[in-house]
Amino acid sequence: MTALLDLVCGPAGPLPETHQRYRLVQHLGSGGQAEVYRAVRVCSGVSSAPMTVKVFRVDPQRPIADELRSWDKGDAALMDLNNRGVPGICRRADGFWGPPPHPPGQLPPPGDAVPIQVYDYLPGLNLREYVQLRPQGDGRRLNAAGALAFLARILRDLHNPADPAACPVLHMDIKPSNVMVLPSGEIRLIDFTGARYHRADHITQIAYTSEAGGPEALSGKVGPAYDVHGFGAVAYFLVTGAFPRSEHTGLRVHPMLDGYPKLRHHLLAPLADNPVDRPKTLDLPGWVADLAELVRAGGTPDLGVEWAETSRTVGRASVPAKRPAVAGTESGAFDRIEKLERELVKLREVLAKPAVPTAAPAYAVPPAAQMPQTRMYSPPAHQYPPAPPPYDPTRVAPPQPAREPNSPNSPGRASVPRQPEPDTAPDLQLPHERVVHSEPKLPPAERARLLARGWELSAAGASFAFVCWGIWAFVGGSPGLAARFGAFLFVLVIAAGMFALCRLLGLLVLVRWLGRTRRSARLSHVASGVFLVFAGLEYLGKTGWLSNLFG
């Protein structure tokens, strides 16, 4: 269990207390896209029940406007599902754009704002952790058939909403680590960051896990069958304790299934490479019932779950609350931590001084156990530098240390066709806030590519100047050829200086003043090219016979 923390966060609002709206008391883990914390909401000294705060990272290789639109799509889909009353999913409580976690009683660090989302706190383990622990003994086990039946019901509500006017939703990242097992025996589907409405213009990114995602993600053509593949990966994991796919070998069959041909054929049906060969979402409850019967008849290895047939497995994965908690999910420290965090909040309020908060130093995220990562593939058209937010207190967060891309259960992003979107970042400016823009920091290779865009203009000017210089140099006269060559090099140095001066003026005018993001150095190349053309004409003017010819 990780140690308690003493951090706060909140939206970038005009009131000082908004920056300390949420008290972060425990670091739960790290993923490929975010840091996850246990927290409470504080209002006038009163703390709420435990909540989960997810602090996202901003991809430094993508424009901030695209990052926010991507985050907003998943946020909108989850809010819609909560409003529809879909059971068995995490409940979204809040979402905002604000500074990262920082010590209480201090102003947030300048800049580095990130998207932050708040959910209900769900005690227990995710399905991946649960199977890895393989709880033994006399404790109550998770009913795998009930869990899968309930997950099938969740997918039915996502893909086939009861309201005909409601748009179907794709979760896009169904996998064992996104299924929570609560102490009551119920399950919850979490992490809707990659969720999208089932519309082509809404699916501009695809969450992809090489061990559990369907291969159609790489073509960008996904539908409900993509979630069915993830569902099949969860079932495969519950039966074998392994993932069905490998990043390098594709679909793989676990050796334990060699002795159970009927079970193998049935278990691999939702994992077919061709989406049309998979069961439909509405067929999954019957598929689960047949799977449970095959597992019970086959005598597969014990993975800490049971496949008993019970009336409670239909539409619900729980048993009466009076029964003991599911083995492996007990959190005896749950109540203790909750009591400690409430005492900690109250102690902060008692000891709080009315002094004006001071500027905070740069924050540091505490180390924590690695959680399943979520990476995403983006279309090649978006490999350009990110646009900074338009005010200083909410600048893009610095990139976090890279995660291991080939670790178990590590997802990615699949490229899909993009729809044209506005090229302007959303207006995030606070009232009476001084606007300060800055140039995004780019890797050396990307910066070199940006400076090279438009190079042909400078090259054309230099070529013209060289030809004109050659005519002038070989006509003869004083000074000598060496001195004339030195004069040409001096002209090139002046052209380079003019290029640098134009870049500086662009920084001051386009970036600092107008708040635009420069995506090339074309204007600077134009200026240096024009200068070199005039220099070449000047060389021609010094050529006596040429002057007489045109005189």
C-alpha positions, -999 to 999 in steps of 0.1 A, spaced: 0 0 0 13 34 -10 19 61 16 -6 89 21 0 122 2 -6 158 9 -14 174 -24 -43 195 -38 -56 203 -73 -86 221 -88 -98 240 -119 -80 271 -131 -108 294 -117 -106 330 -105 -110 321 -69 -79 310 -49 -97 281 -32 -106 265 -65 -69 254 -69 -74 233 -37 -108 219 -44 -96 183 -43 -73 169 -16 -52 140 -29 -44 116 -1 -30 85 -19 -13 77 -52 -30 47 -67 -9 41 -98 4 53 -131 -8 46 -166 3 55 -201 -20 86 -201 -25 97 -165 -16 95 -129 -44 82 -107 -51 93 -71 -75 87 -43 -89 120 -31 -117 138 -13 -135 170 -24 -134 198 2 -159 226 5 -157 250 35 -138 225 56 -162 196 49 -148 166 30 -167 143 7 -166 105 4 -135 91 -13 -132 98 -50 -107 90 -78 -89 118 -95 -72 111 -128 -46 136 -139 -39 133 -176 -6 139 -194 -6 160 -225 12 145 -255 39 170 -264 39 158 -301 3 169 -307 -14 203 -306 -31 210 -273 -64 217 -291 -64 181 -305 -55 167 -271 -84 186 -254 -109 175 -282 -98 139 -278 -102 141 -240 -136 159 -243 -150 131 -266 -144 104 -240 -157 127 -213 -188 135 -232 -195 98 -239 -191 88 -202 -213 117 -190 -240 106 -215 -239 70 -204 -242 81 -168 -272 102 -177 -288 72 -195 -284 52 -163 -262 25 -178 -254 1 -149 -220 -13 -141 -198 16 -153 -177 41 -134 -196 74 -126 -180 106 -138 -183 133 -111 -163 162 -124 -139 172 -151 -118 204 -156 -86 219 -170 -63 231 -143 -28 231 -127 -13 197 -117 -13 186 -81 7 208 -58 12 213 -20 -18 228 -1 -17 264 10 4 274 -20 -4 288 -54 -1 263 -82 31 263 -102 30 287 -131 20 269 -163 18 232 -169 -21 229 -168 -36 195 -177 -70 179 -181 -83 163 -149 -112 140 -144 -129 129 -112 -148 96 -107 -164 76 -79 -138 57 -59 -141 19 -65 -124 -3 -38 -111 -36 -49 -88 -50 -77 -90 -49 -114 -95 -83 -131 -59 -86 -142 -46 -81 -107 -73 -105 -93 -63 -134 -116 -26 -128 -110 -32 -130 -72 -53 -162 -76 -69 -161 -42 -71 -196 -26 -86 -210 5 -122 -209 18 -129 -173 8 -157 -165 -16 -144 -163 -52 -155 -142 -81 -181 -159 -102 -165 -156 -137 -197 -165 -155 -216 -138 -136 -189 -112 -143 -189 -120 -180 -228 -120 -182 -229 -86 -165 -201 -72 -188 -222 -85 -218 -252 -65 -204 -230 -34 -202 -220 -38 -238 -256 -43 -248 -265 -10 -232 -236 8 -249 -241 -7 -284 -279 -9 -284 -293 19 -262 -329 17 -251 -336 52 -264 -337 50 -303 -326 86 -304 -294 79 -284 -262 73 -302 -244 40 -296 -211 42 -277 -180 22 -282 -158 17 -251 -127 10 -274 -105 -4 -246 -122 -35 -231 -95 -55 -213 -90 -72 -179 -73 -42 -163 -104 -20 -171 -128 -43 -153 -129 -37 -115 -138 -65 -91 -155 -50 -60 -155 -67 -26 -192 -73 -30 -186 -94 -61 -199 -69 -85 -178 -56 -114 -174 -22 -129 -162 -12 -164 -138 17 -161 -115 40 -182 -137 56 -208 -109 79 -219 -109 63 -254 -147 59 -256 -164 74 -287 -198 77 -302 -203 52 -330 -199 78 -357 -171 82 -382 -165 119 -375 -162 111 -338 -137 83 -341 -105 101 -349 -84 81 -325 -86 44 -315 -73 31 -282 -54 -1 -290 -39 -27 -267 -17 -52 -287 -26 -80 -263 -64 -75 -263 -73 -52 -292 -87 -63 -325 -65 -60 -356 -90 -38 -373 -79 -9 -351 -48 -5 -374 -71 1 -404 -92 26 -385 -125 7 -393 -140 -2 -359 -175 -9 -347 -192 -28 -319 -172 -59 -330 -141 -41 -317 -156 -42 -281 -167 -78 -287 -130 -86 -294 -121 -70 -261 -148 -89 -243 -134 -121 -258 -100 -111 -245 -114 -108 -210 -130 -142 -212 -98 -157 -226 -79 -143 -197 -104 -157 -171 -100 -192 -186 -63 -193 -194 -47 -165 -173 -30 -152 -204 -37 -126 -232 -49 -139 -265 -27 -118 -288 9 -108 -291 23 -77 -307 46 -97 -329 28 -131 -335 -9 -120 -336 -35 -144 -322 -20 -172 -301 -37 -203 -287 -28 -212 -251 -13 -247 -248 -38 -257 -221 -66 -254 -248 -50 -282 -269 -68 -308 -249 -102 -291 -251 -110 -286 -288 -146 -275 -282 -136 -250 -256 -108 -237 -278 -131 -232 -308 -157 -215 -286 -133 -193 -268 -116 -181 -300 -148 -171 -317 -150 -135 -304 -113 -132 -312 -115 -138 -349 -94 -115 -371 -124 -107 -393 -150 -87 -373 -179 -103 -392 -169 -137 -379 -174 -127 -342 -206 -131 -322 -229 -101 -321 -232 -81 -290 -268 -94 -284 -255 -129 -287 -229 -126 -259 -252 -138 -230 -258 -171 -247 -222 -173 -256 -212 -169 -219 -237 -196 -208 -221 -220 -233 -186 -211 -222 -194 -217 -185 -208 -251 -194 -177 -260 -214 -153 -248 -186 -172 -268 -160 -171 -299 -181 -135 -295 -191 -119 -291 -157 -95 -262 -166 -68 -250 -142 -78 -231 -111 -73 -193 -116 -91 -182 -84 -125 -179 -101 -156 -201 -102 -179 -210 -130 -209 -221 -110 -243 -217 -127 -265 -195 -106 -295 -174 -111 -276 -144 -99 -253 -146 -130 -279 -130 -152 -276 -93 -154 -257 -90 -121 -223 -102 -109 -229 -99 -72 -244 -117 -43 -262 -104 -12 -240 -78 5 -242 -96 39 -219 -123 26 -181 -120 31 -161 -100 6 -147 -117 -25 -113 -132 -15 -84 -110 -27 -104 -78 -27 -107 -73 10 -94 -39 20 -92 -39 57 -72 -7 54 -100 9 34 -118 21 65 -85 30 82 -73 51 53 -107 68 50 -106 77 87 -70 89 84 -77 110 54 -107 127 70 -85 134 101 -58 147 79 -83 171 62 -96 183 95 -61 188 108 -52 209 78 -82 231 84 -74 235 121 -38 244 115 -44 264 84 -31 300 86 -47 329 69 -15 339 52 -15 346 15 -4 316 -4 31 317 -18 43 305 -52 49 268 -52 81 251 -64 79 227 -93 59 197 -83 70 161 -85 48 131 -89 56 104 -63 67 70 -75 40 43 -76 34 8 -90 31 6 -127 -5 4 -139 -16 -9 -174 -8 19 -198 -29 35 -225 -12 48 -256 -29 59 -287 -19 61 -324 -26 94 -341 -28 101 -379 5 112 -395 -11 146 -403 -9 155 -366 29 151 -362 35 188 -357 43 208 -326 16 214 -300 0 248 -297 4 263 -263 -27 274 -243 -33 312 -244 -24 321 -209 5 315 -186 -11 297 -156 -23 269 -179 5 260 -201 10 225 -215 25 201 -190 61 188 -196 63 153 -211 66 125 -185 92 97 -187 84 73 -215 66 41 -205 77 7 -218 57 2 -250 59 -36 -250 50 -43 -214 20 -66 -207 -13 -51 -215 3 -20 -230 -21 -3 -255 -15 22 -282 -33 45 -307 -44 34 -341 -44 58 -371 -78 66 -385 -89 91 -412 -93 126 -397 -121 150 -403 -111 187 -408 -111 205 -375 -106 242 -367 -69 251 -364 -74 274 -334 -70 264 -298 -100 268 -274 -102 301 -255 -90 292 -221 -82 327 -209 -95 338 -175 -110 372 -170 -84 399 -165 -56 374 -170 -25 388 -188 -20 368 -220 16 354 -224 24 331 -253 55 311 -257 72 290 -284 67 252 -277 98 233 -269 105 208 -297 130 179 -300 161 188 -320 150 167 -350 115 182 -351 129 217 -348 153 210 -376 125 198 -398 105 229 -390 134 252 -399 139 234 -432 104 240 -444 107 266 -472 145 260 -477 140 259 -515 134 297 -514 168 304 -497 184 278 -520 171 295 -551 183 329 -539 217 315 -531 220 298 -565 211 331 -583 236 350 -562 263 325 -568 259 326 -606 260 364 -606 290 364 -583 307 340 -607 302 362 -636 315 392 -617 345 372 -602 358 359 -634 356 391 -653 388 400 -635 401 432 -621 408 442 -585 405 428 -559 417 393 -566 396 361 -568 403 351 -532 391 384 -519 360 383 -540 353 348 -527 355 361 -492 331 388 -501 306 362 -513 309 343 -480 303 375 -462 270 379 -482 260 344 -472 267 352 -435 245 384 -438 217 362 -454 219 338 -425 218 367 -400 187 381 -418 171 346 -415 177 346 -378 164 381 -374 132 372 -392 128 342 -369 132 365 -339 106 390 -353 82 361 -359 86 350 -323 78 384 -310 50 392 -334 33 359 -344 39 340 -312 41 365 -283 17 391 -297 -7 372 -319 -6 339 -301 0 318 -333 21 287 -337 47 287 -364 47 255 -384 74 264 -409 102 290 -415 89 299 -450 87 337 -444 123 338 -431 134 318 -461 116 343 -483 134 372 -467 169 356 -470 161 345 -506 151 380 -516 182 394 -500 204 370 -520 186 379 -553 193 416 -547 230 407 -538 232 389 -571 218 418 -590 244 440 -573 272 417 -585 258 420 -621 258 458 -617 295 457 -610 303 438 -642 314 465 -666 307 448 -699 273 437 -687 265 472 -676 275 485 -710 254 459 -727 223 470 -709 233 506 -707 
